[in-house]
Amino acid sequence: MTVVAATTGAMLALLATGSFSLGLYGLTLLGLIAAHAATNLVNDYFDARYGVDRPGAPTTRYRPHPLIEGLLTPAQALGIALGLYALALLVGVGLAALRGWPVLLFALIGGLAGFFYTAGPVKYKYRALGELAVFLMWGPLMVVGSFYVQTGSFAGAGSALWASLPIGLLVALVLLANNLKDLSYDREMAVRTLATRLGRAGALRLYVALIVAAYALSALGVLVGALPAWSLLALLSIPKAWALVRALRSAPEIPPDADPRTAQLATLYGLGLLVGLLLAYVVPL
């Protein structure tokens, strides 16, 4: 999903300016993936430190947990995470030297948002703000940021901002699906998420509404001329979205694979969008 967001911004820059720098694109990907990996490790570190992640916790049942399984010590996990953040910051500084100070601002905002996702005293994941932050980071921050790195300007970035909205919504839905699945456990651990605040029925309604909003924004973007007509290829993922919504609403319990299935939907949508943007460059309508 990080690759999709970064590539979308770069492709829209290509459509806007006719130029593309593979080197700048590679550096952007390196910095974003390093920051994403660091955030995942920091999340594991603090969740384990607070006792939210422990043997038998839902998160340990569907993926390897480096701390619970003893693959890393807490000090090692935190050290690796900080090293990855340092790499991302170094990339940001380099790109800022080439493209200007806004790149460094994007990097700092993303880094701080990733670290304080679970780190105290902010730990906004536990204040039902996780989905909003994920939407902003994987949506406007990454897509518009990638566009700016390619162009060195915000001129024409309206298309990137528009494209970032459905991408950010679908990535945020991955977290919402995870929180829906873990709703009972999070209530037991007094972790406040949108799912625990809204309840299962309310969170499911929000899940459906955000999917509808993502596809509606995609179609509207073409209608208002913000996105090329070829980008409607992303709508080919609607059958998968419909099947996913039906599965979540009809099952007596939220399926344990709700979040990876949502991530697959976000990725499928993103691939359709990227193919559409490539076709818009090769065969403009």
DRENDO-1510 file (C-alpha; in Angstrom, 1 decimal, always signed):
<recs>
REC; n; res; u; v; w
REC; 1; MET; +0.0; +0.0; +0.0 .
REC; 2; THR; +3.0; +2.3; +0.6 .
REC; 3; VAL; +4.3; +1.6; -2.9 .
REC; 4; VAL; +0.8; +2.3; -4.4 .
REC; 5; ALA; +0.6; +5.7; -2.6 .
REC; 6; ALA; +4.1; +6.7; -3.6 .
REC; 7; THR; +3.7; +5.5; -7.2 .
REC; 8; THR; +0.4; +7.3; -7.6 .
REC; 9; GLY; +1.9; +10.6; -6.7 .
REC; 10; ALA; +4.8; +10.0; -9.1 .
REC; 11; MET; +2.6; +8.9; -12.0 .
REC; 12; LEU; +0.4; +12.0; -11.6 .
REC; 13; ALA; +3.5; +14.1; -11.6 .
REC; 14; LEU; +4.4; +12.4; -14.9 .
REC; 15; LEU; +1.0; +13.2; -16.4 .
REC; 16; ALA; +1.3; +16.9; -15.2 .
REC; 17; THR; +4.8; +17.6; -16.3 .
REC; 18; GLY; +5.8; +14.8; -18.8 .
REC; 19; SER; +8.9; +14.0; -16.8 .
REC; 20; PHE; +9.8; +11.3; -14.3 .
REC; 21; SER; +13.0; +10.8; -12.2 .
REC; 22; LEU; +13.6; +7.2; -11.4 .
REC; 23; GLY; +16.3; +8.2; -8.9 .
REC; 24; LEU; +13.9; +10.5; -7.0 .
REC; 25; TYR; +11.2; +7.9; -7.1 .
REC; 26; GLY; +13.6; +5.2; -5.7 .
REC; 27; LEU; +14.7; +7.5; -2.9 .
REC; 28; THR; +11.0; +8.3; -2.1 .
REC; 29; LEU; +10.2; +4.6; -1.8 .
REC; 30; LEU; +13.2; +3.9; +0.3 .
REC; 31; GLY; +12.3; +6.6; +2.8 .
REC; 32; LEU; +8.6; +5.7; +3.0 .
REC; 33; ILE; +9.2; +2.0; +3.4 .
REC; 34; ALA; +11.8; +2.6; +6.0 .
REC; 35; ALA; +9.4; +4.8; +7.9 .
REC; 36; HIS; +6.6; +2.3; +7.6 .
REC; 37; ALA; +8.7; -0.5; +8.8 .
REC; 38; ALA; +9.9; +1.6; +11.8 .
REC; 39; THR; +6.4; +2.5; +12.7 .
REC; 40; ASN; +5.4; -1.2; +12.7 .
REC; 41; LEU; +8.3; -2.0; +15.0 .
REC; 42; VAL; +7.5; +0.9; +17.3 .
REC; 43; ASN; +3.9; -0.2; +17.5 .
REC; 44; ASP; +5.0; -3.7; +18.5 .
REC; 45; TYR; +7.4; -2.3; +21.1 .
REC; 46; PHE; +5.0; +0.0; +22.9 .
REC; 47; ASP; +2.0; -2.4; +22.6 .
REC; 48; ALA; +4.1; -5.1; +24.3 .
REC; 49; ARG; +5.4; -2.6; +26.9 .
REC; 50; TYR; +1.9; -1.5; +27.8 .
REC; 51; GLY; +0.8; -5.2; +28.0 .
REC; 52; VAL; -1.7; -4.9; +25.1 .
REC; 53; ASP; +0.3; -7.4; +23.1 .
REC; 54; ARG; +1.0; -10.5; +25.1 .
REC; 55; PRO; +0.9; -14.3; +24.6 .
REC; 56; GLY; -2.5; -15.2; +23.2 .
REC; 57; ALA; -3.4; -11.7; +22.1 .
REC; 58; PRO; -5.3; -11.5; +18.8 .
REC; 59; THR; -2.3; -10.0; +17.0 .
REC; 60; THR; -0.1; -12.9; +17.9 .
REC; 61; ARG; -2.5; -15.4; +16.3 .
REC; 62; TYR; -2.3; -14.2; +12.7 .
REC; 63; ARG; +1.2; -12.9; +12.3 .
REC; 64; PRO; +4.7; -13.3; +13.8 .
REC; 65; HIS; +5.3; -10.9; +16.7 .
REC; 66; PRO; +9.0; -10.3; +17.1 .
REC; 67; LEU; +8.8; -9.5; +20.9 .
REC; 68; ILE; +6.2; -12.0; +22.0 .
REC; 69; GLU; +8.0; -14.8; +20.1 .
REC; 70; GLY; +11.4; -13.7; +21.4 .
REC; 71; LEU; +12.8; -13.0; +18.0 .
REC; 72; LEU; +14.0; -9.5; +19.2 .
REC; 73; THR; +14.5; -8.1; +22.7 .
REC; 74; PRO; +12.7; -4.8; +23.4 .
REC; 75; ALA; +16.0; -2.9; +23.2 .
REC; 76; GLN; +16.7; -4.5; +19.8 .
REC; 77; ALA; +13.3; -3.7; +18.4 .
REC; 78; LEU; +13.4; -0.1; +19.5 .
REC; 79; GLY; +17.0; +0.3; +18.2 .
REC; 80; ILE; +16.2; -1.1; +14.8 .
REC; 81; ALA; +13.1; +1.1; +14.6 .
REC; 82; LEU; +15.1; +4.2; +15.5 .
REC; 83; GLY; +17.7; +3.2; +12.9 .
REC; 84; LEU; +15.0; +2.9; +10.2 .
REC; 85; TYR; +13.6; +6.3; +11.2 .
REC; 86; ALA; +17.1; +7.7; +11.0 .
REC; 87; LEU; +17.4; +6.3; +7.4 .
REC; 88; ALA; +14.1; +7.8; +6.5 .
REC; 89; LEU; +15.2; +11.2; +7.9 .
REC; 90; LEU; +18.5; +11.0; +6.0 .
REC; 91; VAL; +16.6; +10.3; +2.8 .
REC; 92; GLY; +14.3; +13.2; +3.6 .
REC; 93; VAL; +17.2; +15.5; +4.1 .
REC; 94; GLY; +18.7; +14.5; +0.8 .
REC; 95; LEU; +15.5; +15.0; -1.1 .
REC; 96; ALA; +15.0; +18.3; +0.7 .
REC; 97; ALA; +18.4; +19.4; -0.6 .
REC; 98; LEU; +17.3; +18.5; -4.1 .
REC; 99; ARG; +13.7; +19.7; -4.0 .
REC; 100; GLY; +13.2; +22.1; -1.1 .
REC; 101; TRP; +12.3; +22.3; +2.5 .
REC; 102; PRO; +8.7; +21.0; +2.1 .
REC; 103; VAL; +10.1; +17.5; +1.7 .
REC; 104; LEU; +11.7; +17.7; +5.1 .
REC; 105; LEU; +8.4; +18.9; +6.5 .
REC; 106; PHE; +6.6; +15.9; +5.0 .
REC; 107; ALA; +9.2; +13.6; +6.5 .
REC; 108; LEU; +9.1; +15.1; +10.0 .
REC; 109; ILE; +5.3; +15.0; +10.1 .
REC; 110; GLY; +5.2; +11.4; +8.9 .
REC; 111; GLY; +8.0; +10.3; +11.3 .
REC; 112; LEU; +6.4; +12.0; +14.4 .
REC; 113; ALA; +3.0; +10.6; +13.4 .
REC; 114; GLY; +4.4; +7.1; +13.1 .
REC; 115; PHE; +6.3; +7.2; +16.4 .
REC; 116; PHE; +3.6; +8.7; +18.5 .
REC; 117; TYR; +1.0; +6.4; +17.1 .
REC; 118; THR; +1.6; +4.3; +20.2 .
REC; 119; ALA; +4.3; +6.1; +22.0 .
REC; 120; GLY; +3.4; +8.1; +25.1 .
REC; 121; PRO; +2.4; +10.6; +26.1 .
REC; 122; VAL; +0.5; +11.1; +22.9 .
REC; 123; LYS; -0.3; +7.4; +21.9 .
REC; 124; TYR; -3.2; +8.5; +19.8 .
REC; 125; LYS; -3.9; +5.0; +18.7 .
REC; 126; TYR; -5.6; +4.5; +22.1 .
REC; 127; ARG; -7.6; +7.7; +21.6 .
REC; 128; ALA; -9.6; +6.5; +18.6 .
REC; 129; LEU; -7.5; +8.6; +16.2 .
REC; 130; GLY; -5.7; +5.8; +14.4 .
REC; 131; GLU; -7.9; +5.6; +11.4 .
REC; 132; LEU; -7.8; +9.4; +10.8 .
REC; 133; ALA; -4.0; +9.4; +11.1 .
REC; 134; VAL; -3.6; +6.5; +8.7 .
REC; 135; PHE; -5.9; +8.2; +6.2 .
REC; 136; LEU; -3.8; +11.4; +6.3 .
REC; 137; MET; -0.4; +9.6; +6.1 .
REC; 138; TRP; -1.2; +7.1; +3.4 .
REC; 139; GLY; -3.4; +9.5; +1.6 .
REC; 140; PRO; -2.4; +13.2; +1.2 .
REC; 141; LEU; +1.0; +13.0; +2.9 .
REC; 142; MET; +2.4; +10.2; +0.8 .
REC; 143; VAL; +0.7; +10.9; -2.5 .
REC; 144; VAL; +1.1; +14.7; -2.5 .
REC; 145; GLY; +4.5; +14.3; -1.1 .
REC; 146; SER; +5.6; +12.0; -3.8 .
REC; 147; PHE; +4.1; +14.3; -6.4 .
REC; 148; TYR; +6.1; +17.2; -4.9 .
REC; 149; VAL; +9.4; +15.3; -4.9 .
REC; 150; GLN; +9.0; +14.6; -8.7 .
REC; 151; THR; +8.0; +18.2; -9.6 .
REC; 152; GLY; +9.5; +20.4; -6.9 .
REC; 153; SER; +6.3; +22.3; -6.9 .
REC; 154; PHE; +2.7; +22.1; -5.7 .
REC; 155; ALA; +1.4; +23.4; -9.0 .
REC; 156; GLY; -1.0; +20.9; -10.4 .
REC; 157; ALA; -1.0; +18.9; -7.2 .
REC; 158; GLY; -4.8; +19.0; -7.0 .
REC; 159; SER; -5.0; +15.8; -9.0 .
REC; 160; ALA; -2.6; +14.1; -6.5 .
REC; 161; LEU; -4.7; +15.4; -3.5 .
REC; 162; TRP; -7.9; +14.1; -5.1 .
REC; 163; ALA; -6.4; +10.7; -5.9 .
REC; 164; SER; -5.0; +10.5; -2.3 .
REC; 165; LEU; -8.5; +10.6; -0.8 .
REC; 166; PRO; -9.8; +7.1; -1.8 .
REC; 167; ILE; -6.3; +5.6; -1.3 .
REC; 168; GLY; -6.2; +7.0; +2.2 .
REC; 169; LEU; -9.7; +5.9; +3.0 .
REC; 170; LEU; -9.1; +2.3; +1.9 .
REC; 171; VAL; -5.8; +2.0; +3.9 .
REC; 172; ALA; -7.6; +3.5; +6.9 .
REC; 173; LEU; -10.2; +0.7; +6.5 .
REC; 174; VAL; -7.5; -1.9; +7.0 .
REC; 175; LEU; -7.0; -0.5; +10.5 .
REC; 176; LEU; -10.8; -0.3; +11.1 .
REC; 177; ALA; -11.2; -3.9; +10.1 .
REC; 178; ASN; -8.4; -4.9; +12.5 .
REC; 179; ASN; -10.0; -3.0; +15.3 .
REC; 180; LEU; -13.4; -4.5; +14.5 .
REC; 181; LYS; -11.8; -8.0; +14.7 .
REC; 182; ASP; -10.2; -7.1; +18.0 .
REC; 183; LEU; -13.1; -5.3; +19.5 .
REC; 184; SER; -13.8; -7.6; +22.4 .
REC; 185; TYR; -10.1; -7.8; +23.4 .
REC; 186; ASP; -9.6; -4.0; +23.1 .
REC; 187; ARG; -12.5; -3.4; +25.4 .
REC; 188; GLU; -11.0; -5.9; +27.9 .
REC; 189; MET; -7.7; -4.0; +27.7 .
REC; 190; ALA; -9.4; -0.6; +27.9 .
REC; 191; VAL; -8.0; +0.4; +24.5 .
REC; 192; ARG; -10.2; +3.0; +22.9 .
REC; 193; THR; -10.6; +2.7; +19.2 .
REC; 194; LEU; -13.4; +3.7; +16.8 .
REC; 195; ALA; -14.7; +0.2; +16.9 .
REC; 196; THR; -14.9; +0.2; +20.7 .
REC; 197; ARG; -16.6; +3.6; +20.7 .
REC; 198; LEU; -19.1; +2.9; +17.9 .
REC; 199; GLY; -19.7; -0.8; +18.7 .
REC; 200; ARG; -19.8; -3.5; +16.1 .
REC; 201; ALA; -22.9; -2.3; +14.3 .
REC; 202; GLY; -21.7; +1.3; +14.2 .
REC; 203; ALA; -18.2; +0.4; +13.1 .
REC; 204; LEU; -19.6; -1.8; +10.3 .
REC; 205; ARG; -21.8; +1.0; +9.1 .
REC; 206; LEU; -18.7; +3.3; +9.0 .
REC; 207; TYR; -16.7; +0.6; +7.2 .
REC; 208; VAL; -19.4; +0.4; +4.5 .
REC; 209; ALA; -19.8; +4.2; +4.3 .
REC; 210; LEU; -16.0; +4.7; +3.8 .
REC; 211; ILE; -15.9; +2.1; +1.0 .
REC; 212; VAL; -18.8; +3.8; -0.8 .
REC; 213; ALA; -17.0; +7.2; -0.3 .
REC; 214; ALA; -13.8; +5.9; -1.7 .
REC; 215; TYR; -15.4; +4.7; -5.0 .
REC; 216; ALA; -17.7; +7.7; -5.2 .
REC; 217; LEU; -14.6; +10.0; -4.9 .
REC; 218; SER; -12.9; +8.1; -7.6 .
REC; 219; ALA; -15.8; +8.5; -10.1 .
REC; 220; LEU; -16.4; +12.1; -9.1 .
REC; 221; GLY; -12.7; +12.8; -9.7 .
REC; 222; VAL; -13.1; +11.8; -13.3 .
REC; 223; LEU; -16.3; +13.8; -13.7 .
REC; 224; VAL; -14.8; +17.0; -12.5 .
REC; 225; GLY; -11.6; +16.5; -14.5 .
REC; 226; ALA; -9.3; +16.0; -11.6 .
REC; 227; LEU; -8.4; +12.5; -12.7 .
REC; 228; PRO; -8.1; +11.0; -16.2 .
REC; 229; ALA; -10.9; +8.7; -17.5 .
REC; 230; TRP; -8.5; +5.7; -17.5 .
REC; 231; SER; -8.3; +5.9; -13.7 .
REC; 232; LEU; -11.8; +4.4; -13.6 .
REC; 233; LEU; -10.1; +1.0; -14.0 .
REC; 234; ALA; -9.7; +1.2; -10.2 .
REC; 235; LEU; -13.5; +0.6; -10.1 .
REC; 236; LEU; -12.9; -2.9; -11.3 .
REC; 237; SER; -12.2; -3.8; -7.7 .
REC; 238; ILE; -15.8; -3.1; -6.7 .
REC; 239; PRO; -16.9; -6.8; -6.9 .
REC; 240; LYS; -14.2; -7.6; -4.3 .
REC; 241; ALA; -15.4; -4.7; -2.2 .
REC; 242; TRP; -19.0; -5.9; -2.4 .
REC; 243; ALA; -18.0; -9.5; -1.5 .
REC; 244; LEU; -16.0; -8.2; +1.5 .
REC; 245; VAL; -18.8; -6.1; +2.8 .
REC; 246; ARG; -21.2; -9.0; +2.5 .
REC; 247; ALA; -18.8; -11.3; +4.3 .
REC; 248; LEU; -18.3; -8.9; +7.2 .
REC; 249; ARG; -22.0; -8.1; +7.6 .
REC; 250; SER; -23.3; -11.6; +7.4 .
REC; 251; ALA; -20.8; -13.4; +9.6 .
REC; 252; PRO; -21.7; -14.0; +13.2 .
REC; 253; GLU; -18.2; -12.9; +14.1 .
REC; 254; ILE; -15.8; -10.6; +12.3 .
REC; 255; PRO; -13.5; -13.0; +10.2 .
REC; 256; PRO; -10.0; -13.2; +11.6 .
REC; 257; ASP; -8.6; -12.3; +8.1 .
REC; 258; ALA; -10.8; -9.1; +7.8 .
REC; 259; ASP; -7.8; -6.8; +7.8 .
REC; 260; PRO; -5.6; -8.6; +5.3 .
REC; 261; ARG; -8.6; -9.0; +3.0 .
REC; 262; THR; -9.2; -5.3; +3.3 .
REC; 263; ALA; -5.5; -4.7; +2.5 .
REC; 264; GLN; -5.9; -6.8; -0.6 .
REC; 265; LEU; -8.9; -4.7; -1.6 .
REC; 266; ALA; -6.8; -1.5; -1.1 .
REC; 267; THR; -4.0; -3.0; -3.1 .
REC; 268; LEU; -6.2; -4.2; -6.0 .
REC; 269; TYR; -7.8; -0.7; -6.2 .
REC; 270; GLY; -4.4; +0.9; -6.2 .
REC; 271; LEU; -3.1; -1.4; -9.0 .
REC; 272; GLY; -6.2; -0.6; -11.1 .
REC; 273; LEU; -5.6; +3.1; -10.6 .
REC; 274; LEU; -1.9; +2.8; -11.5 .
REC; 275; VAL; -2.6; +0.8; -14.7 .
REC; 276; GLY; -5.2; +3.5; -15.5 .
REC; 277; LEU; -2.7; +6.3; -15.0 .
REC; 278; LEU; -0.1; +4.6; -17.1 .
REC; 279; LEU; -2.6; +4.2; -19.9 .
REC; 280; ALA; -3.6; +7.8; -19.5 .
REC; 281; TYR; +0.1; +8.7; -20.2 .
REC; 282; VAL; +0.4; +6.3; -23.2 .
REC; 283; VAL; -3.1; +6.6; -24.7 .
REC; 284; PRO; -4.6; +9.9; -23.4 .
REC; 285; LEU; -8.4; +10.1; -23.8 .
</recs>
